[in-house]
Amino acid sequence: MKRLALSLTALAVLAVGCSSDNNTGPSSAASKFRPDGLPTWDGLRDAVIAATKASPSYSSNGGLALNMWATVVDRTGTVVAVVFTGDERGDQWLGSRAISAQKASAANFFSLGATDSPNFPNGLALSTANLYTATQPGGSLYGLQFSNPQDPDVIYGGNPSTYGTRSDFMVNKRPGGINVFGGGLALYNADGELIGAIGLSGDTSCADHNIAWKARSILGLDYVPAGVAGPPRQDNIIFDIDPVTGKSASGFGHASCSGDNAADQALANTLPPTR
């Protein structure tokens, strides 16, 4: 009987362990933040779900109202969490997992923290949306998107059934990659320190940016010191590409996703100001 009781206990422990890795299960009671200030899997998933659909104040993101993938990396580019918002892995574009990691990596690679540059002593954030214009043919940064290719062994390694769970194969690895449209944002803590970045993918690139922005705000990691968009939304997406000439007035413009620059900018201007 003792042996049977021990076996039943072991099965119960195993069941708890399995359910804790289930993407559709309830968030654990563990802290929503790691010691380094970045979100845990639970914290990230809760924030992204709130940004997409759970909170009435975040009801309008533009786009197609699709489910999302999100990735967070630390300052070294190492993945700390990968989540999706649907009930099943196939409820969002499967290709967007890799893109979310690209966006997080790019925002981390091309943003600056305090003391990283004498010209920006408090730091400078560049969202992936801000990279769009300069990386087009003829732009000053054309080819940047090919400069740090993703590692396919990291992106596609492991068991696909774990993708988006706490044990996603990318966790604790550096996938790399560069993405140059909306959805990637640097993460700054309350001390103004650049601690990593978040990448969102699964909808139009404009909606990806809006959802990433709201998720960052919910996480309280938007103490952005400076950005090319200026206050009050320092690294916000900018819609200033002339539809006739194709030129961006600021040099940091992003293509319209609706075909209406003014409407897209109006929506972007409703995003919470950076802190």
PyRosetta script that sets phi, psi and omega in degrees:
from pyrosetta import init, pose_from_sequence

init()
pose = pose_from_sequence("MKRLALSLTALAVLAVGCSSDNNTGPSSAASKFRPDGLPTWDGLRDAVIAATKASPSYSSNGGLALNMWATVVDRTGTVVAVVFTGDERGDQWLGSRAISAQKASAANFFSLGATDSPNFPNGLALSTANLYTATQPGGSLYGLQFSNPQDPDVIYGGNPSTYGTRSDFMVNKRPGGINVFGGGLALYNADGELIGAIGLSGDTSCADHNIAWKARSILGLDYVPAGVAGPPRQDNIIFDIDPVTGKSASGFGHASCSGDNAADQALANTLPPTR")
pose.set_psi(1, -37.8)
pose.set_omega(1, 178.1)
pose.set_phi(2, -60.9)
pose.set_psi(2, -42.8)
pose.set_omega(2, -179.2)
pose.set_phi(3, -63.8)
pose.set_psi(3, -39.1)
pose.set_omega(3, 178.5)
pose.set_phi(4, -64.0)
pose.set_psi(4, -43.3)
pose.set_omega(4, 180.0)
pose.set_phi(5, -62.2)
pose.set_psi(5, -42.4)
pose.set_omega(5, 178.1)
pose.set_phi(6, -63.0)
pose.set_psi(6, -39.7)
pose.set_omega(6, 179.6)
pose.set_phi(7, -64.3)
pose.set_psi(7, -42.6)
pose.set_omega(7, 179.4)
pose.set_phi(8, -64.7)
pose.set_psi(8, -38.0)
pose.set_omega(8, 177.3)
pose.set_phi(9, -63.2)
pose.set_psi(9, -42.9)
pose.set_omega(9, 179.3)
pose.set_phi(10, -62.3)
pose.set_psi(10, -40.3)
pose.set_omega(10, 178.4)
pose.set_phi(11, -64.4)
pose.set_psi(11, -39.1)
pose.set_omega(11, 179.9)
pose.set_phi(12, -64.4)
pose.set_psi(12, -43.5)
pose.set_omega(12, 178.1)
pose.set_phi(13, -62.0)
pose.set_psi(13, -42.6)
pose.set_omega(13, 178.7)
pose.set_phi(14, -61.7)
pose.set_psi(14, -41.5)
pose.set_omega(14, -179.7)
pose.set_phi(15, -63.4)
pose.set_psi(15, -41.1)
pose.set_omega(15, 178.4)
pose.set_phi(16, -64.0)
pose.set_psi(16, -42.6)
pose.set_omega(16, 179.1)
pose.set_phi(17, -61.0)
pose.set_psi(17, -41.1)
pose.set_omega(17, -179.9)
pose.set_phi(18, -67.6)
pose.set_psi(18, -43.7)
pose.set_omega(18, -176.7)
pose.set_phi(19, -67.6)
pose.set_psi(19, -28.1)
pose.set_omega(19, -179.1)
pose.set_phi(20, -68.9)
pose.set_psi(20, -16.3)
pose.set_omega(20, 179.9)
pose.set_phi(21, -101.2)
pose.set_psi(21, 6.3)
pose.set_omega(21, -178.3)
pose.set_phi(22, -82.1)
pose.set_psi(22, 121.3)
pose.set_omega(22, -176.2)
pose.set_phi(23, -62.0)
pose.set_psi(23, -27.0)
pose.set_omega(23, -175.0)
pose.set_phi(24, -93.4)
pose.set_psi(24, -2.8)
pose.set_omega(24, -178.6)
pose.set_phi(25, -77.4)
pose.set_psi(25, 169.0)
pose.set_omega(25, 179.6)
pose.set_phi(26, -67.4)
pose.set_psi(26, 154.3)
pose.set_omega(26, 177.4)
pose.set_phi(27, -63.2)
pose.set_psi(27, 145.3)
pose.set_omega(27, 178.4)
pose.set_phi(28, -73.4)
pose.set_psi(28, 169.1)
pose.set_omega(28, 179.1)
pose.set_phi(29, -82.5)
pose.set_psi(29, 0.3)
pose.set_omega(29, -179.4)
pose.set_phi(30, -66.5)
pose.set_psi(30, 163.8)
pose.set_omega(30, 178.3)
pose.set_phi(31, -56.7)
pose.set_psi(31, 146.3)
pose.set_omega(31, 178.4)
pose.set_phi(32, -85.3)
pose.set_psi(32, -0.9)
pose.set_omega(32, 179.6)
pose.set_phi(33, -133.8)
pose.set_psi(33, 144.2)
pose.set_omega(33, 175.3)
pose.set_phi(34, -78.3)
pose.set_psi(34, 168.3)
pose.set_omega(34, 177.5)
pose.set_phi(35, -59.0)
pose.set_psi(35, -27.6)
pose.set_omega(35, -179.7)
pose.set_phi(36, -83.6)
pose.set_psi(36, 1.8)
pose.set_omega(36, 176.6)
pose.set_phi(37, 93.6)
pose.set_psi(37, -9.7)
pose.set_omega(37, 177.6)
pose.set_phi(38, -80.4)
pose.set_psi(38, 155.1)
pose.set_omega(38, -177.7)
pose.set_phi(39, -72.5)
pose.set_psi(39, 147.4)
pose.set_omega(39, 168.4)
pose.set_phi(40, -75.9)
pose.set_psi(40, 177.0)
pose.set_omega(40, 176.4)
pose.set_phi(41, -55.7)
pose.set_psi(41, -46.1)
pose.set_omega(41, -179.1)
pose.set_phi(42, -63.9)
pose.set_psi(42, -44.1)
pose.set_omega(42, -179.4)
pose.set_phi(43, -63.5)
pose.set_psi(43, -41.1)
pose.set_omega(43, 179.6)
pose.set_phi(44, -66.6)
pose.set_psi(44, -47.4)
pose.set_omega(44, -177.4)
pose.set_phi(45, -63.1)
pose.set_psi(45, -42.5)
pose.set_omega(45, 178.6)
pose.set_phi(46, -60.5)
pose.set_psi(46, -42.2)
pose.set_omega(46, -178.1)
pose.set_phi(47, -67.1)
pose.set_psi(47, -41.6)
pose.set_omega(47, -177.7)
pose.set_phi(48, -70.7)
pose.set_psi(48, -39.5)
pose.set_omega(48, 176.7)
pose.set_phi(49, -63.3)
pose.set_psi(49, -42.1)
pose.set_omega(49, 177.6)
pose.set_phi(50, -61.8)
pose.set_psi(50, -39.8)
pose.set_omega(50, -178.6)
pose.set_phi(51, -70.0)
pose.set_psi(51, -29.1)
pose.set_omega(51, -177.1)
pose.set_phi(52, -88.2)
pose.set_psi(52, -41.2)
pose.set_omega(52, -169.9)
pose.set_phi(53, -153.5)
pose.set_psi(53, -19.2)
pose.set_omega(53, -169.8)
pose.set_phi(54, -82.0)
pose.set_psi(54, -27.4)
pose.set_omega(54, -175.7)
pose.set_phi(55, -103.9)
pose.set_psi(55, 124.4)
pose.set_omega(55, -179.3)
pose.set_phi(56, -57.2)
pose.set_psi(56, -31.2)
pose.set_omega(56, -178.2)
pose.set_phi(57, -72.8)
pose.set_psi(57, -11.9)
pose.set_omega(57, 179.0)
pose.set_phi(58, -116.9)
pose.set_psi(58, 42.4)
pose.set_omega(58, -170.1)
pose.set_phi(59, -81.8)
pose.set_psi(59, -22.8)
pose.set_omega(59, -174.2)
pose.set_phi(60, -117.6)
pose.set_psi(60, 113.9)
pose.set_omega(60, 178.2)
pose.set_phi(61, -116.9)
pose.set_psi(61, -0.3)
pose.set_omega(61, -172.5)
pose.set_phi(62, 73.2)
pose.set_psi(62, -168.9)
pose.set_omega(62, 175.8)
pose.set_phi(63, 73.1)
pose.set_psi(63, -149.1)
pose.set_omega(63, -171.4)
pose.set_phi(64, -111.1)
pose.set_psi(64, 6.6)
pose.set_omega(64, 179.7)
pose.set_phi(65, 57.3)
pose.set_psi(65, 45.6)
pose.set_omega(65, -179.1)
pose.set_phi(66, -95.4)
pose.set_psi(66, 164.2)
pose.set_omega(66, 173.4)
pose.set_phi(67, -72.3)
pose.set_psi(67, 161.9)
pose.set_omega(67, -167.7)
pose.set_phi(68, -129.8)
pose.set_psi(68, 156.8)
pose.set_omega(68, 164.6)
pose.set_phi(69, -107.2)
pose.set_psi(69, 147.2)
pose.set_omega(69, 175.4)
pose.set_phi(70, -139.7)
pose.set_psi(70, 141.0)
pose.set_omega(70, 176.2)
pose.set_phi(71, -131.8)
pose.set_psi(71, 141.1)
pose.set_omega(71, 172.3)
pose.set_phi(72, -120.5)
pose.set_psi(72, 135.1)
pose.set_omega(72, 174.8)
pose.set_phi(73, -119.2)
pose.set_psi(73, 155.6)
pose.set_omega(73, 173.9)
pose.set_phi(74, -87.9)
pose.set_psi(74, -174.0)
pose.set_omega(74, -173.7)
pose.set_phi(75, -66.4)
pose.set_psi(75, -21.2)
pose.set_omega(75, 177.2)
pose.set_phi(76, -84.3)
pose.set_psi(76, -4.8)
pose.set_omega(76, -176.0)
pose.set_phi(77, 87.7)
pose.set_psi(77, 8.7)
pose.set_omega(77, 179.5)
pose.set_phi(78, -83.3)
pose.set_psi(78, 131.2)
pose.set_omega(78, -179.0)
pose.set_phi(79, -69.7)
pose.set_psi(79, 131.9)
pose.set_omega(79, 176.7)
pose.set_phi(80, -108.7)
pose.set_psi(80, -23.1)
pose.set_omega(80, 179.4)
pose.set_phi(81, -163.1)
pose.set_psi(81, 144.5)
pose.set_omega(81, 174.7)
pose.set_phi(82, -134.8)
pose.set_psi(82, 128.7)
pose.set_omega(82, -178.8)
pose.set_phi(83, -137.3)
pose.set_psi(83, 162.5)
pose.set_omega(83, 166.3)
pose.set_phi(84, -131.8)
pose.set_psi(84, 158.1)
pose.set_omega(84, -172.0)
pose.set_phi(85, -97.2)
pose.set_psi(85, -16.8)
pose.set_omega(85, -179.1)
pose.set_phi(86, -76.6)
pose.set_psi(86, 176.6)
pose.set_omega(86, 178.3)
pose.set_phi(87, -77.1)
pose.set_psi(87, -31.4)
pose.set_omega(87, -179.9)
pose.set_phi(88, -127.1)
pose.set_psi(88, 160.3)
pose.set_omega(88, -177.4)
pose.set_phi(89, -59.8)
pose.set_psi(89, -33.9)
pose.set_omega(89, -178.8)
pose.set_phi(90, -83.5)
pose.set_psi(90, 5.2)
pose.set_omega(90, 179.9)
pose.set_phi(91, -79.7)
pose.set_psi(91, -5.1)
pose.set_omega(91, 175.5)
pose.set_phi(92, -136.1)
pose.set_psi(92, 161.2)
pose.set_omega(92, -177.3)
pose.set_phi(93, -56.1)
pose.set_psi(93, 122.8)
pose.set_omega(93, -177.1)
pose.set_phi(94, -63.7)
pose.set_psi(94, -32.9)
pose.set_omega(94, -179.8)
pose.set_phi(95, -69.6)
pose.set_psi(95, -14.4)
pose.set_omega(95, -176.1)
pose.set_phi(96, -77.7)
pose.set_psi(96, -14.6)
pose.set_omega(96, 175.3)
pose.set_phi(97, -61.1)
pose.set_psi(97, -50.4)
pose.set_omega(97, 179.5)
pose.set_phi(98, -63.4)
pose.set_psi(98, -38.7)
pose.set_omega(98, -178.4)
pose.set_phi(99, -67.0)
pose.set_psi(99, -38.1)
pose.set_omega(99, 178.7)
pose.set_phi(100, -62.2)
pose.set_psi(100, -37.1)
pose.set_omega(100, 177.4)
pose.set_phi(101, -68.8)
pose.set_psi(101, -38.6)
pose.set_omega(101, 175.4)
pose.set_phi(102, -58.2)
pose.set_psi(102, -46.4)
pose.set_omega(102, -176.8)
pose.set_phi(103, -65.0)
pose.set_psi(103, -42.9)
pose.set_omega(103, 177.7)
pose.set_phi(104, -62.5)
pose.set_psi(104, -43.4)
pose.set_omega(104, -179.9)
pose.set_phi(105, -62.8)
pose.set_psi(105, -45.0)
pose.set_omega(105, -177.5)
pose.set_phi(106, -64.4)
pose.set_psi(106, -44.4)
pose.set_omega(106, 179.7)
pose.set_phi(107, -63.5)
pose.set_psi(107, -35.8)
pose.set_omega(107, 177.4)
pose.set_phi(108, -70.6)
pose.set_psi(108, -42.7)
pose.set_omega(108, -178.4)
pose.set_phi(109, -63.1)
pose.set_psi(109, -37.4)
pose.set_omega(109, -169.8)
pose.set_phi(110, -114.5)
pose.set_psi(110, 25.3)
pose.set_omega(110, 168.4)
pose.set_phi(111, -116.0)
pose.set_psi(111, 158.3)
pose.set_omega(111, -176.4)
pose.set_phi(112, -121.3)
pose.set_psi(112, 144.8)
pose.set_omega(112, 173.0)
pose.set_phi(113, -97.0)
pose.set_psi(113, 177.8)
pose.set_omega(113, 177.5)
pose.set_phi(114, -59.4)
pose.set_psi(114, 139.5)
pose.set_omega(114, 179.0)
pose.set_phi(115, 72.9)
pose.set_psi(115, 0.2)
pose.set_omega(115, 179.1)
pose.set_phi(116, -73.2)
pose.set_psi(116, -23.4)
pose.set_omega(116, -179.1)
pose.set_phi(117, -146.0)
pose.set_psi(117, 133.0)
pose.set_omega(117, 178.2)
pose.set_phi(118, -64.4)
pose.set_psi(118, -24.8)
pose.set_omega(118, 179.3)
pose.set_phi(119, -77.9)
pose.set_psi(119, -20.0)
pose.set_omega(119, 178.9)
pose.set_phi(120, -132.8)
pose.set_psi(120, 74.6)
pose.set_omega(120, -172.5)
pose.set_phi(121, -63.1)
pose.set_psi(121, -18.9)
pose.set_omega(121, 177.7)
pose.set_phi(122, -100.4)
pose.set_psi(122, -6.6)
pose.set_omega(122, -179.1)
pose.set_phi(123, 110.8)
pose.set_psi(123, 165.7)
pose.set_omega(123, 179.5)
pose.set_phi(124, -146.8)
pose.set_psi(124, 121.2)
pose.set_omega(124, 179.4)
pose.set_phi(125, -96.7)
pose.set_psi(125, 132.8)
pose.set_omega(125, 171.1)
pose.set_phi(126, -121.8)
pose.set_psi(126, 116.9)
pose.set_omega(126, 173.1)
pose.set_phi(127, -75.7)
pose.set_psi(127, 159.9)
pose.set_omega(127, 176.6)
pose.set_phi(128, -62.5)
pose.set_psi(128, -27.5)
pose.set_omega(128, 176.7)
pose.set_phi(129, -62.9)
pose.set_psi(129, -33.1)
pose.set_omega(129, -179.0)
pose.set_phi(130, -72.7)
pose.set_psi(130, -12.6)
pose.set_omega(130, -179.1)
pose.set_phi(131, -89.9)
pose.set_psi(131, -8.4)
pose.set_omega(131, -170.0)
pose.set_phi(132, -58.3)
pose.set_psi(132, -57.3)
pose.set_omega(132, -173.2)
pose.set_phi(133, -61.5)
pose.set_psi(133, -48.0)
pose.set_omega(133, -174.0)
pose.set_phi(134, -66.4)
pose.set_psi(134, -18.1)
pose.set_omega(134, -177.9)
pose.set_phi(135, -99.5)
pose.set_psi(135, 5.3)
pose.set_omega(135, 175.1)
pose.set_phi(136, -78.7)
pose.set_psi(136, 159.3)
pose.set_omega(136, 178.1)
pose.set_phi(137, -51.2)
pose.set_psi(137, 128.8)
pose.set_omega(137, -177.1)
pose.set_phi(138, 90.4)
pose.set_psi(138, -10.4)
pose.set_omega(138, 179.9)
pose.set_phi(139, -78.5)
pose.set_psi(139, 161.1)
pose.set_omega(139, -175.4)
pose.set_phi(140, -67.4)
pose.set_psi(140, -20.5)
pose.set_omega(140, 179.5)
pose.set_phi(141, -115.8)
pose.set_psi(141, 21.0)
pose.set_omega(141, 179.8)
pose.set_phi(142, -58.4)
pose.set_psi(142, 130.5)
pose.set_omega(142, -177.5)
pose.set_phi(143, 101.3)
pose.set_psi(143, -11.6)
pose.set_omega(143, 179.1)
pose.set_phi(144, -56.3)
pose.set_psi(144, -35.9)
pose.set_omega(144, -176.7)
pose.set_phi(145, -65.6)
pose.set_psi(145, -12.3)
pose.set_omega(145, 178.9)
pose.set_phi(146, -105.2)
pose.set_psi(146, 3.9)
pose.set_omega(146, -169.2)
pose.set_phi(147, -80.5)
pose.set_psi(147, -28.2)
pose.set_omega(147, -178.1)
pose.set_phi(148, -132.5)
pose.set_psi(148, 75.0)
pose.set_omega(148, -173.0)
pose.set_phi(149, -63.2)
pose.set_psi(149, 148.8)
pose.set_omega(149, 176.6)
pose.set_phi(150, -67.2)
pose.set_psi(150, 149.5)
pose.set_omega(150, 175.4)
pose.set_phi(151, -88.0)
pose.set_psi(151, 108.7)
pose.set_omega(151, -176.6)
pose.set_phi(152, -64.9)
pose.set_psi(152, -26.0)
pose.set_omega(152, 178.9)
pose.set_phi(153, -67.7)
pose.set_psi(153, -31.3)
pose.set_omega(153, 176.9)
pose.set_phi(154, -78.8)
pose.set_psi(154, -43.9)
pose.set_omega(154, -176.6)
pose.set_phi(155, -65.4)
pose.set_psi(155, -43.0)
pose.set_omega(155, -172.3)
pose.set_phi(156, -108.4)
pose.set_psi(156, 7.5)
pose.set_omega(156, 179.5)
pose.set_phi(157, -74.5)
pose.set_psi(157, 167.8)
pose.set_omega(157, 175.7)
pose.set_phi(158, 76.5)
pose.set_psi(158, -170.9)
pose.set_omega(158, -178.5)
pose.set_phi(159, -88.5)
pose.set_psi(159, 119.5)
pose.set_omega(159, -179.2)
pose.set_phi(160, -56.3)
pose.set_psi(160, -22.6)
pose.set_omega(160, -179.8)
pose.set_phi(161, -67.8)
pose.set_psi(161, -15.5)
pose.set_omega(161, 178.8)
pose.set_phi(162, -93.5)
pose.set_psi(162, -6.0)
pose.set_omega(162, -176.6)
pose.set_phi(163, -63.0)
pose.set_psi(163, 129.3)
pose.set_omega(163, -178.5)
pose.set_phi(164, 87.8)
pose.set_psi(164, -2.2)
pose.set_omega(164, 176.9)
pose.set_phi(165, -98.5)
pose.set_psi(165, 180.0)
pose.set_omega(165, 179.0)
pose.set_phi(166, -62.5)
pose.set_psi(166, -23.4)
pose.set_omega(166, -178.0)
pose.set_phi(167, -105.9)
pose.set_psi(167, 25.8)
pose.set_omega(167, 174.6)
pose.set_phi(168, -50.3)
pose.set_psi(168, 138.1)
pose.set_omega(168, -174.7)
pose.set_phi(169, -60.0)
pose.set_psi(169, -26.9)
pose.set_omega(169, -179.1)
pose.set_phi(170, -71.9)
pose.set_psi(170, -21.3)
pose.set_omega(170, -176.8)
pose.set_phi(171, -60.6)
pose.set_psi(171, 134.4)
pose.set_omega(171, -178.3)
pose.set_phi(172, 70.4)
pose.set_psi(172, 16.3)
pose.set_omega(172, 175.9)
pose.set_phi(173, -127.6)
pose.set_psi(173, 165.2)
pose.set_omega(173, -179.0)
pose.set_phi(174, -112.7)
pose.set_psi(174, 101.6)
pose.set_omega(174, -177.3)
pose.set_phi(175, -77.3)
pose.set_psi(175, -24.2)
pose.set_omega(175, -176.4)
pose.set_phi(176, 67.7)
pose.set_psi(176, -162.0)
pose.set_omega(176, 178.7)
pose.set_phi(177, 105.2)
pose.set_psi(177, 150.8)
pose.set_omega(177, 178.0)
pose.set_phi(178, -128.5)
pose.set_psi(178, 134.8)
pose.set_omega(178, 175.0)
pose.set_phi(179, -130.9)
pose.set_psi(179, 140.4)
pose.set_omega(179, -171.7)
pose.set_phi(180, -125.4)
pose.set_psi(180, 37.2)
pose.set_omega(180, 167.7)
pose.set_phi(181, -140.2)
pose.set_psi(181, 170.0)
pose.set_omega(181, -166.3)
pose.set_phi(182, -54.2)
pose.set_psi(182, 143.7)
pose.set_omega(182, 174.1)
pose.set_phi(183, 136.0)
pose.set_psi(183, -10.2)
pose.set_omega(183, 179.9)
pose.set_phi(184, -113.3)
pose.set_psi(184, 131.4)
pose.set_omega(184, -176.9)
pose.set_phi(185, -138.4)
pose.set_psi(185, 139.8)
pose.set_omega(185, 173.6)
pose.set_phi(186, -71.3)
pose.set_psi(186, 151.2)
pose.set_omega(186, 179.6)
pose.set_phi(187, -113.0)
pose.set_psi(187, 122.7)
pose.set_omega(187, 179.5)
pose.set_phi(188, -120.6)
pose.set_psi(188, 132.6)
pose.set_omega(188, 179.5)
pose.set_phi(189, -83.2)
pose.set_psi(189, -177.2)
pose.set_omega(189, -174.6)
pose.set_phi(190, -65.5)
pose.set_psi(190, -17.3)
pose.set_omega(190, 175.6)
pose.set_phi(191, -89.9)
pose.set_psi(191, 4.0)
pose.set_omega(191, -179.2)
pose.set_phi(192, 78.3)
pose.set_psi(192, 13.9)
pose.set_omega(192, -179.2)
pose.set_phi(193, -84.8)
pose.set_psi(193, 134.7)
pose.set_omega(193, 174.4)
pose.set_phi(194, -77.9)
pose.set_psi(194, 115.2)
pose.set_omega(194, -174.8)
pose.set_phi(195, -114.8)
pose.set_psi(195, -2.5)
pose.set_omega(195, 179.6)
pose.set_phi(196, 157.2)
pose.set_psi(196, -153.4)
pose.set_omega(196, -178.2)
pose.set_phi(197, -159.1)
pose.set_psi(197, 160.8)
pose.set_omega(197, 178.3)
pose.set_phi(198, -121.2)
pose.set_psi(198, 142.9)
pose.set_omega(198, 175.5)
pose.set_phi(199, -128.8)
pose.set_psi(199, 132.8)
pose.set_omega(199, 178.3)
pose.set_phi(200, -120.1)
pose.set_psi(200, 139.0)
pose.set_omega(200, 175.8)
pose.set_phi(201, -152.1)
pose.set_psi(201, 147.5)
pose.set_omega(201, 178.6)
pose.set_phi(202, 147.6)
pose.set_psi(202, -4.6)
pose.set_omega(202, -178.2)
pose.set_phi(203, -140.5)
pose.set_psi(203, -161.0)
pose.set_omega(203, 172.3)
pose.set_phi(204, -62.9)
pose.set_psi(204, 156.6)
pose.set_omega(204, -178.2)
pose.set_phi(205, -63.9)
pose.set_psi(205, -29.3)
pose.set_omega(205, 178.1)
pose.set_phi(206, -70.0)
pose.set_psi(206, -43.4)
pose.set_omega(206, 176.4)
pose.set_phi(207, -65.1)
pose.set_psi(207, -37.9)
pose.set_omega(207, 177.0)
pose.set_phi(208, -56.9)
pose.set_psi(208, -44.9)
pose.set_omega(208, 178.8)
pose.set_phi(209, -61.2)
pose.set_psi(209, -48.0)
pose.set_omega(209, -177.2)
pose.set_phi(210, -60.6)
pose.set_psi(210, -41.7)
pose.set_omega(210, -178.9)
pose.set_phi(211, -70.6)
pose.set_psi(211, -41.8)
pose.set_omega(211, 176.7)
pose.set_phi(212, -59.2)
pose.set_psi(212, -42.1)
pose.set_omega(212, -179.5)
pose.set_phi(213, -60.6)
pose.set_psi(213, -47.3)
pose.set_omega(213, -178.7)
pose.set_phi(214, -66.5)
pose.set_psi(214, -39.1)
pose.set_omega(214, 177.9)
pose.set_phi(215, -63.5)
pose.set_psi(215, -42.8)
pose.set_omega(215, 178.0)
pose.set_phi(216, -61.3)
pose.set_psi(216, -41.0)
pose.set_omega(216, 178.5)
pose.set_phi(217, -63.3)
pose.set_psi(217, -43.8)
pose.set_omega(217, 178.9)
pose.set_phi(218, -60.7)
pose.set_psi(218, -38.7)
pose.set_omega(218, 179.6)
pose.set_phi(219, -73.7)
pose.set_psi(219, -14.2)
pose.set_omega(219, -178.7)
pose.set_phi(220, 70.9)
pose.set_psi(220, 30.6)
pose.set_omega(220, -178.8)
pose.set_phi(221, -115.5)
pose.set_psi(221, 39.7)
pose.set_omega(221, -176.8)
pose.set_phi(222, -120.1)
pose.set_psi(222, 38.1)
pose.set_omega(222, 175.0)
pose.set_phi(223, -84.1)
pose.set_psi(223, 65.4)
pose.set_omega(223, -171.9)
pose.set_phi(224, -78.1)
pose.set_psi(224, 121.8)
pose.set_omega(224, -174.2)
pose.set_phi(225, -73.2)
pose.set_psi(225, -37.0)
pose.set_omega(225, -178.1)
pose.set_phi(226, -166.4)
pose.set_psi(226, 157.8)
pose.set_omega(226, 178.4)
pose.set_phi(227, -166.4)
pose.set_psi(227, 165.9)
pose.set_omega(227, -174.0)
pose.set_phi(228, -70.3)
pose.set_psi(228, -19.0)
pose.set_omega(228, 177.8)
pose.set_phi(229, -80.1)
pose.set_psi(229, -18.8)
pose.set_omega(229, -179.6)
pose.set_phi(230, 75.7)
pose.set_psi(230, 170.4)
pose.set_omega(230, 179.8)
pose.set_phi(231, -66.8)
pose.set_psi(231, 152.1)
pose.set_omega(231, 7.4)
pose.set_phi(232, -95.2)
pose.set_psi(232, 5.3)
pose.set_omega(232, -179.2)
pose.set_phi(233, -128.0)
pose.set_psi(233, 82.9)
pose.set_omega(233, -163.0)
pose.set_phi(234, -55.7)
pose.set_psi(234, -44.4)
pose.set_omega(234, -176.5)
pose.set_phi(235, -113.7)
pose.set_psi(235, 31.9)
pose.set_omega(235, -178.1)
pose.set_phi(236, -69.3)
pose.set_psi(236, 159.2)
pose.set_omega(236, 174.2)
pose.set_phi(237, -66.9)
pose.set_psi(237, 143.8)
pose.set_omega(237, -176.6)
pose.set_phi(238, -122.8)
pose.set_psi(238, 126.8)
pose.set_omega(238, 179.2)
pose.set_phi(239, -110.2)
pose.set_psi(239, 85.0)
pose.set_omega(239, -179.0)
pose.set_phi(240, -135.7)
pose.set_psi(240, 27.4)
pose.set_omega(240, 177.6)
pose.set_phi(241, -85.7)
pose.set_psi(241, 120.6)
pose.set_omega(241, 179.8)
pose.set_phi(242, -66.2)
pose.set_psi(242, 124.5)
pose.set_omega(242, -177.4)
pose.set_phi(243, -65.9)
pose.set_psi(243, -19.0)
pose.set_omega(243, -180.0)
pose.set_phi(244, -89.1)
pose.set_psi(244, -51.5)
pose.set_omega(244, -176.4)
pose.set_phi(245, -88.3)
pose.set_psi(245, -21.1)
pose.set_omega(245, -176.6)
pose.set_phi(246, 75.4)
pose.set_psi(246, 10.3)
pose.set_omega(246, -178.1)
pose.set_phi(247, -94.8)
pose.set_psi(247, 142.0)
pose.set_omega(247, 175.3)
pose.set_phi(248, -95.7)
pose.set_psi(248, 127.2)
pose.set_omega(248, -178.1)
pose.set_phi(249, -62.0)
pose.set_psi(249, -36.5)
pose.set_omega(249, -177.9)
pose.set_phi(250, -89.3)
pose.set_psi(250, -21.6)
pose.set_omega(250, -172.7)
pose.set_phi(251, 87.2)
pose.set_psi(251, -1.2)
pose.set_omega(251, -178.8)
pose.set_phi(252, -126.4)
pose.set_psi(252, 20.0)
pose.set_omega(252, -174.3)
pose.set_phi(253, -72.3)
pose.set_psi(253, 160.7)
pose.set_omega(253, 179.7)
pose.set_phi(254, -123.1)
pose.set_psi(254, 147.2)
pose.set_omega(254, 177.4)
pose.set_phi(255, -64.1)
pose.set_psi(255, 144.4)
pose.set_omega(255, 175.0)
pose.set_phi(256, -69.6)
pose.set_psi(256, 139.2)
pose.set_omega(256, 177.1)
pose.set_phi(257, -93.9)
pose.set_psi(257, -18.9)
pose.set_omega(257, -179.4)
pose.set_phi(258, -102.7)
pose.set_psi(258, -11.6)
pose.set_omega(258, -173.7)
pose.set_phi(259, 88.6)
pose.set_psi(259, 5.3)
pose.set_omega(259, -178.1)
pose.set_phi(260, -133.6)
pose.set_psi(260, 99.3)
pose.set_omega(260, -178.9)
pose.set_phi(261, -54.8)
pose.set_psi(261, -44.6)
pose.set_omega(261, -175.2)
pose.set_phi(262, -64.2)
pose.set_psi(262, -41.9)
pose.set_omega(262, -179.5)
pose.set_phi(263, -67.4)
pose.set_psi(263, -42.1)
pose.set_omega(263, 179.2)
pose.set_phi(264, -64.9)
pose.set_psi(264, -40.9)
pose.set_omega(264, 179.7)
pose.set_phi(265, -68.1)
pose.set_psi(265, -36.9)
pose.set_omega(265, 178.6)
pose.set_phi(266, -60.7)
pose.set_psi(266, -40.9)
pose.set_omega(266, 178.3)
pose.set_phi(267, -67.0)
pose.set_psi(267, -43.9)
pose.set_omega(267, 179.3)
pose.set_phi(268, -61.9)
pose.set_psi(268, -30.7)
pose.set_omega(268, -179.3)
pose.set_phi(269, -75.9)
pose.set_psi(269, -8.0)
pose.set_omega(269, 175.3)
pose.set_phi(270, -89.8)
pose.set_psi(270, -5.8)
pose.set_omega(270, -179.7)
pose.set_phi(271, -65.1)
pose.set_psi(271, 150.7)
pose.set_omega(271, 179.7)
pose.set_phi(272, -58.7)
pose.set_psi(272, 135.9)
pose.set_omega(272, 177.1)
pose.set_phi(273, -60.4)
pose.set_psi(273, 149.6)
pose.set_omega(273, 173.4)
pose.set_phi(274, -68.8)
pose.set_psi(274, 156.9)
pose.set_omega(274, -171.5)
pose.set_phi(275, -83.9)
pose.dump_pdb("model.pdb")
